[in-house]
Amino acid sequence: MDSKNTRDFIPFGVPVIEEEDIQAVVDVLRSKWIGTGPKVLEFEKVFADYIGSPYARAVSSCTAALHLALLAAELKLDDEVITTSMTFVATVNAIEHAGCTPVLVDIEPSTFNICPDEIERAITKKTRAIMPVHFGGLPCNMERIHEIAECHGLVVIEDAAHAVGGMFGNRRIGSLPGSMATCFSFYPNKNMTTIEGGMVTTSSEVVAKKIELTRLHGQDREAWRRYSAGSELMLAEAVTDGFKYNMTDVSAALGLVQLSRVERFLERREEIAKIYDRLLEGLPCMSQYRPMRGRSERHALHLYVVELETEKINTHRNHIVQEMRDQGIGVALHYKAVHLHAHFQGRTECRGSLVNTERVSESIFTLPITPTLTDEQVHFIGTTCAEVIASHRR
């Protein structure tokens, strides 16, 4: 089977940009105020309402959101933050940027999310926070994590970069009691995009105010308010340390339109995942989506993750991925475990065995799940994946 000469390459992920998105951006450009302004405030309000959180603060990326949330928790130098190694490096970078020590623990073998029992075993006198990552969009066991945090007096900051639209029980990720803050990503291939951007949701007015100040150099007034018609003449006052982490009105305008369609995007992702599950049934592999059947959580499906049963396969995962890419399918790898990166060896502390993390890191790949994929493309991807895996069955 060789379709690469007759089909266009299907990329792993592309933003879903429609005319309404383009018009919203053009309208802001024509308004002559393109920095942080009224569109950011509107986006924050609408996003908070969607999530079910009292406060939402827009920033320039999820990495910025994680960094500012850690600072808002007032953690001290070398305080320990427990997280997972099965994540993008931004999670650990943010912890280091805040002056804290990342402590990496193992994952659950079926969900690829941080294991609550391993969290509890890793707690020491220096532990101050837990940063669970909703890998691929599948919610972590937040009920158990919140129980552990409450028992030990720890702060919970959720890395929900993959989880816009995800739910734990009957609440959206970002609105769960027990978490100090939740951080989202609007990167181009996420469930919704602002091109680059992030958001922090919180139930704490104090935390929201800290984020608001530190995202733009610690100033107590937004620039657009100072320069608006009829505003009182006043110089901005720096009241704390801060960063250049603000979102622009251009990004916020795009975010507002994207958010209005995010449920439609999620429904299409669910349709695609179900087709993939059906086409891969009976093969020596398992999708992260399949264990969700019958559970109350809602998988946000940023990623459709396939784990190979490597003992039943006669070749390496990378060869299978390359064969699919040779057929014109943008299969991707998410992720190399953080502690296996040369840069982080000696900079992070692995507490306990990370045997599940290392196995999963070497055996998973991700299929395209962009909502704009046609049914024909979805069936081609799923069928090709099934045929390649079947051809390497022991």
N, C-alpha and C positions, 0 to 999 in steps of 0.2 A: 504494500500500500504506500503510495507516494503522492500526496496531495499538495506538496509544497509548491509545485510549479503551476498549479491551477487555482490555488486559493491565496488570498491575501493573508499575511501573517496576522494572527489574532493576538493583540497585546494582552499582557496580564491584567492591566487595569487602566482605564481612561476615565476622566471626569465626564459626567453627564451634563453637557452644556447645551441649553436650548435658547431660542430667541428671547424668551422672557429674561433669562440670566443676562444676556448681552445687553438688552435694553436697560435693565436695572443698573448695570455698571456705567453705561453711557449717560444715563440720567444724572448719576453722581458726578461724573466728569464734567458735565455741563453745568452743574450747580456751582462750580468754582470752589467748593470745599471738599477736598478729597482726603484730608487727614482724619484723625479721630474726632468724631462729631456726632450729630444727631442720629445718623444711621447705626452707629455702634450702640448707642443707648437703646434704640428700637430693637436691634438684634438681640441684645442682652435680655430685654424684657420678654420677647417672643420665645427665645430659647429657654429661659427660666420657666415660662408657662408650659412649654412643651414637656420639659423634664419633670415639672412638679416640684421645683426648688424655689425657695424664696429669693435667692440671689444667683446671678450669673455675671461673670466678668470676662470680657473678651480680651484676648492677648494674641501675640504674633505666632505662637506655635504651641503644641502640647508640651514640648520641652520647657518652654517658658512658663507654662501653667504649672508644671510639676515643680520647677525651681521656686516659683513664687509661693506655691502652697507650702512647701517645706520651710521657707523662710517665715511664712505666716504662723507656722506651728512653733516658732521660736526655739528650734532645736539648736543645741550647742555644738561646738567643734568636736568632732570625733564621736558624737552620738551615733548609735547604730540604727540603721533602717533595714528591716528585713524585707526582701523582695525575691523575685524569681530570676533565674538565669535564662529562662525561656522567654526572651523578650528582645525588642530592639534595644540597641545600646543607649538610646536616649534616656531610658528609665534610670540606668545606673549613672550616666553622666549627670543627670539632674541632682541625684543624691550627692555626688562628689562636689558639684558646683555649690551646694549648700553647706559644704564643709563637713559632711557626715560620712560615716563608713558604711558602704553597702555590704550587707550580709545576705548571701545567696543560699536558698534552700531548695529542696527538690519539689517536683511537681507530682500531681496525681497522674497515673499512667493513662487514664481514659480521657480526661478532659484537657490535659496539657496545662492546667492552671496550678497555681501554687497550692501546696498541700497544707491544710490547716494544722495537722499533727506535727509536721516538720517545722512550721512557724513556732508552735508552742515549745518544741524541744530546743529551738535556737535562741530563746530569750535569755538575756543576761541582765546584769545590773546596768549595763550601758545602753540597752535597747530602749528606744523612745518612740519608734513608729513602725507601722507595717504599710507597705505599698503593694497591694495586690494588682496584678495585671489581668484584665479580661481578655485572654489570648484569643485572637481571631474574632472576638465579639461574643464568646461564650462567657456568661457571668461566672465569677468565682463563687465559692460557697461563702457568701457574705454573712450569713447568719452565724456560722461557726467562727469566722474571722472577727466579727464584732464581739462575740462572747469572749474570745481570747483577749482582745484589746481592752475590754472593760475589766476583765479579771486582773490584768497586769498594768492598767493605767496607761495604755499606749494610744497614740494618735493613728487614725487610719486615713490615708490619702490614696484614693483609687486612681490607677492609670487606666482610663477608659478610652485610650486613643483609638481602639478598634470597636468601641461599643456604643456609638450613637444609636439609639433606638432599642438597645438591649433592655431586658427586664429581669428582675429577680422577684419572683412571686408576682404580686400585682403592682409593683412600683418600678418606675424606670430607673435604670442605672443613672446615678447623679442625684437621686432624691432619697437615698437610703439613710434612715436614722442610724447613727453610730459612726458615720464617716464624717471627718472634719471637712473634707473637700474631695471633689471628683474632677479629673482633668480629661478633656476631650481634644481630639485632633480633627482639623479640617483640611488636611493635606489632599492633593489632587486625586489620589486613588481611594480616599476614605468614603464612608457611606454618604457623606455630603462634603462639599468643598467650599472654601473661601480663597482658593489658590494656595495660600499659606495661612495658617491661623489656628487658634486654640481657644478653649473656654474653660473657666473654673466655675463649678457650681458649689454652693455651700448654703447651709441653713443658718450660718453665723453672720450677723451684721458686722461684727468685728473683723472676721476673716475677709469678708467682701471689701471692707474699707482698706485693709492692708494691701490686698491685691490691687485695688484701684490706685493707691498711692505708688506702690513700688513698680508698677508696670510702666510708668512714665516719669522716671527720675525723681520720684518722691515729691512731686509737686501737688499742691492742694487744689489746683483748678485746672480743668481741661483747657487747652489752647482755644478751642472754638468758642467757649463761653467768654473768654476774655476779649475776643475780637468780634463778637456778635453785636448787631445794632441794638442800642439801648442798654447795653451792659455797663455796669459800674466800672470805672477806670481802676484797675488794680493789678499790681505786679504779682506774678506767681511766687509762692513761697515754698522752698524746698523744706519739707518737714521730716524727711527720713531719707535713708539711702534708697536708690532706685536704679532702674534699668531702662533700656529702650525696647520694651516688650509690648508696645501698644498695637492695636489693630486699627486699620484705616477704614474710612467710610466706604471706600471702593470694595474692600473685602466683605464688609458687613452687608452691603447691598446685595452682593452675590449670595451671601449666607442666608439672608432672609428668603430669597426665592428658592434656594436649595432646600431649606428647612420645610417650606410649604409642600414639597414633593417627597420628603424623606420616607414617609410611610409607603408611598408608591414604589420607591426604590427598594425598600426592605421586602415588600411583598414579592417583587420580581426576583430578588436574591433567594428568597425561600423557594420559589418555583424552580429556579435553576438548581438549587441544592438537592431538591427532591428528585429531579431528573438524574443528576449525577449519582445519587444514592442507588437509584433503581438500576442504572446501567452498570454499576460496579458491584452489585449484589453477587455474592458467591465467590468472589475473587479473594486472594490472599492480601487483603488490605481492609482498612476501616477508616471511615470519615469521622471527623470530630463532630459533625452535625448529627450523625445517626444516633449516638447515645442520648440525644436530646428528646427523642420520642417518649412521650408519657411524662415528661418533667414539666414543672411549672415555669421554669426560666424561659426567656425568649432569647435565642441566639441572634445577635445583630448581624452575623454573617459578613463581616468585613472580609474574612478569608474563608475559603472552602478548603479545609486541610485534609489531606489523605495520608494515612500512615501505612507503610508497607509492613507486612509480616515478613521480615527479612530472612527468617529461617526457612521460609517457603519460596524464596526467590533466589534464582541462580546468578544474579548480577547485582552490582551496586546501585543504590538509589539514583546516583547522578547519571548513570547510563540510561536508566529508564526516562529520566527527565530530559536528557539530551535527545533521545529518540522522539519524544513528543515535540520538542522544539524543532527538530528536523522536519516534522510534519506540519509546521507552521503554527504551533500553539505556544503561547507565551507562558509556559509553566514557570513557577518561581519557587524559591527556597526561603522559608521563614521559620526559624532563624538559626544561624550558628549560635550556640549557647554563649552567653556573654563571657563566662569564665574560661572559655576555650580560645578567646581572642588573645593574641600575644600581649596586646596593650594592657589588658586588664589582669593578667596574671601577676599576682603580688599586690595588686591595688584593691582587690575585692577579697572578702573572706567567704569561703564555702564552708557552711556549717552542716556537717553530716554528709552522707553519700548523695551525690547527684546522679545516681545511676539511671533513673527514669529520664531526667533531662538530657543526658548524653545519648541515650538510646533514641529518644524522640527526635533530637536535633539531627541525627544521622539517618532517620528513616522517613521523614515527612516531606511532602511537597504540596504546593497550593495551585489549584486550577483557577483560571479566570472566572470571575463571577460578577462582572460588570452588568448592571441592569439593562444596558442597551444591546447585549448579546441577543441575536435572533435564536429562535428555536432550532433552526438548522445548525447554527454555530454551536449551540449547547450540545446537541446530539452528536455532532462531529467530535467535539472535545471529549465528551464522555465515552463515546464508542472507541475513539483512538486510544484513550487512556486504558480502557478495559482490554483492548487487543494487545497493547504493549505489555501490560502486566501479565496477561495470560500467556504470552509468548515466552515469558521468563519464569513461569511457575516450575518449581522443582518436580 
